[in-house]
Amino acid sequence: MKKYVIDIFMIMLGSLLFALAVNLFVIPNDLGEGGVTGLTIIAYYLFGWSPSIVSFAMNAALLIVGYKFLNRQTTIYTIIAVSFHSLFLHLTESWSISSDEIIVNTIFGGVFAGVGIGLIIRVGGTTAGSTILARITNKYLGWSISYGLLFFDLIVAFSSYFIIGAEALMLTIVMLYVGTKVMEFVIEGVNPKKAVTIISKKPGDIAGQVTAYMNRGVTVLSGHGYYTKEQKEILYIVISKQEVVKLKKIVKEIDKDAFIAIHDVRDVFGEGFIELAKS
């Protein structure tokens, strides 16, 4: 029960920050946005339609179409996120901030949107719209949610060129990129690491060098080739991003024909990283 209360609070906070990004930084500076929010802003610029109402209507329609790609909890969380986002868009409609620095506004618009959407996605929700499409590409194409979202957002952003002009469009792209990087940081956590799988003819030598010179533990897994049935020892190592170059150098010096697969992981706990009790 406590987890659900915290999740809903995070969704509310994320929805508020996303709404503030629109009302404090995007609309006052005649910028565009991506996804459904971008379409609602275009409708506001052209017809003066309320972003809160248009956003709720369009997201509700997309949620009805795409709900089958979401599980039950994600669907519920998305409904909550869409409702609160529309509510906060309405409540903060008259809010303003005293700043004429367009670059600063652009950056902070991206930061607010990135943190807001990131918080919602991190607890398992979505903001509907292009986020549903991003989850579909994540599921079937393996794209990260943040970059899938950027792809669909850019499509909408470029369509606003004829309304906001070239300079505002370029600033919008900068804002979307900032938002994507911030969102990625929020979703992946403050402890991103790399998991490395190594298949080599000299696993013992590599493991010894990694242990001696990188002070990292190495897990040895047993496997075999499907066609050759040859038994092999597979090395599994978790390291920081900064240690990837050093590990590659060690492997290259010992076995230049080794197979290496590097995976993104996050929130690594245990010896040599963060204590589990601190999570």
N, C-alpha and C positions, 0 to 999 in steps of 0.2 A: 504493500500500500504506500509506504514511504517513497519508493522509487517512482511510482506513478505521480505522486504529488510533486516531486522534484522535476520530473519530466515535463509536466504541464506548466510549471513555473518557468522552466527554460524555454518552452514554446512561446509562452506569453512574452518573456523578455526578448526573445528573438524576433517575434512579430512586431514588438514596439520599435526595436532598433531598425528593422527593415522599413517600417512606416516612416520613421524619422529621417532615414536616408532619402526617401522620396520627397517628403514635405520640407525638409530643411536644406537639402543640398541639390536635388535633381531639378525639381520644378522651378524654384526661384532663380536658377541659373540657366534655364532653358536647355537642359541636357536631356538626353534620351536614356533609355534603360533597355534591358533585355527581357525576353519572355513575355508573359502576360502583363507584367507591370509596365513593360515598354509599350505594349499596345494600349493599355489604359491611359498612359501619359500622352500618346499620340492622339487618342480620342479627346483628352482634356484640351490639348493645344488646338485641335481642329474645331471641336464642338462645345467645349466647356463642360463636358460631362464629368460628373463626380468620379474621381479615381476609386473611391471606396466601393461605390455601387457597381461600377463596371468591373472592377477587379473581382468582387465576390461572384458576380454573375458568370464571368468567363472561367474563373477557377472552378466553380461548381460544375459547369458544363464539362470541363476537361476531366474533372474527378470522376464524373459519371462514366465517361468514356474509358478512362484509364484505371479505374479501381481494381480491375482484375489483375493488374500487374503489381498490386500492393497487397500485403497481408492484412489481416484484420486490425492489428494494433496500429500499423502504419496508416491505414485508412482513417481510423479514429483520430489519430494524432494530426493527420493532414486536415481533417475537417475542423479541428480545433484551431490549427495554425491559420487556415484560410479565414475563419470567422474572426479571430482576434486581429489578424492583419488588416482586414477590412474595417473593423471597429476602430483600430488605432489610426488608420489613414483618415477616418472621419474626425476623431477626437483631436488630432494634431494638425488638422488642416490649416488652422490660423497661426500655428507656431512659426517662429522665424528666428534667425540667428544673424547677428550683425557682423557680416564679413563680405567684403567685396573682392577678396582674393580668389579668383576662379580656380587656380590650380589647387589651393588649399581645400576649397569646397569639393573639388573633384576627388581628391585623395580621401577626404573624410567621408564623402558619399560612398566610395568603394569600401572603406573600412566598416562603416555602420552596416551596409548591406551584407558584406562578407561575414561579419560576426553574427548578424541576425539570422541569416539563412543557415550558416554553419551550426549554430546552436540548435536550430530546429532539426536539421538533418542528423546531427550527432546523437540526439535522443531517439531517433527512429522515425521522425516525421518528414513531411515534405511541404513545400509551399504550393503544391499542385503545379499547374501550368507546365513550363519547360522542365521543372524538376522531375515530373513524372516521366517525361521523355528521356531525361538524363539517367534515371533509374533503369529504364528499359535498355538503353545502350550499355549501361554498366552490367546488366544481367546477361545480355546476349552478345555484346561486342567486347566486353572487358574494359571499356573506357572508365576512367575515374569519374565519379559523380561531378566533381568540381569542373573538370575540363569538358565533360558532356554538357553541363549547364552553360559553360562559356560558349560552346559551339552554337547551341540553339539561341542563346542570348544575342550573339553577334548577328545572326540572321535577322532578328527583329530590329536590332540597333541600326544596321545598315539601311533597313527600309525607312528609317526616320530621317534619312539624309535630306529628302526633299522638303522636310518640314523645319528641321533645326539647323540645316546648313553644314558645311564641311568642317568648320572649326569646332562646333559643338559636337559633331559626330566623333572627331578625333579625341576630344576630351572624354566623351562617353566611353570610347574604347579603352582609354587609360583607366577610367573608373571601373569598368568591368574587369579589367586585368587585375587591378588592385584587389577588388572584391573576391576574385577567384583565388588569389594567393592567400588572402586572409581566411577565406572559407576553408581552404585546404588545410591551413594551420589549425583551425578550430576543430575540424573533423578528425584529422589524424593525430591530434594531441601534441603535447610539447616534447614528446620523447620518440621521435621517428628514428627508426633503425633500418638496417639492411640485413636480410637473411640471405646467406650465400650457400648454394648447393654446389659441391665440387665432385666430379667424377674423374679420377686420374689413375694412371698406372702406378703412381708413387704416392698413395694416400698417406702412408706413414711419414714420409719425408716432409710433406706439406703440413701435416698436423703438428709435427715437431717444431717446424719453423714458426707456425702461427702461435703455438704455445710459448715458445722461447722469446720471440721478438715482438709479438703483439699483446701478449698476456691475455689471450682470449681462450675460452674453453672450446673444445671441438667435440661434436657428437659424431660417432661413427655408426652409420646404418648399413645393414646388409642388403644387397640387391643383386640382380642379375640381368643381363641383356635378354630381351624377349626372343630374338632369333638365335643368338649364339649360346644362350643359357650359361654364359660365363659368369661366375660369381665375382662380384665387385664390392669394394668398400666405398660407401658414399659419405662424404664429409658434409656436415651441416654446421654452419658458423653464423652467429649473430654479431654484427659489428656496427659501428657508427658510420655515417656517410663519409666522414673524413678518412676513415680507415680503408675504404674500398680500394684506393690507388695502391696503398701499401700491400694489401692482400693480393691484388692482381700481379704486382711485381714479384712477390714470393712464388706464386703459382707459375708464372712465366719462366722464372729462373730454374725451377725444378722440372716442370713438365709443360712445355709450350703447346702440347696437343690436348691438354686437359679441357674438359667441358665444365663451364661455369655458368650458373643461373643465379641472377641476383633479383631478390624480391623486396618490395617495400613492406615493412612491418611497422607497428606502432605500439606504444605503451608496453615496452619490454620490462618485465619485472624479474628479479632473481639476483643471484650472485654476480657482481660486476656491473649491475645496472641499478634499478630502483627497487628498494625493499617493497615486497608485496603489501606489507602492513600500511604503507603510506598511500595506497591507492584510494 
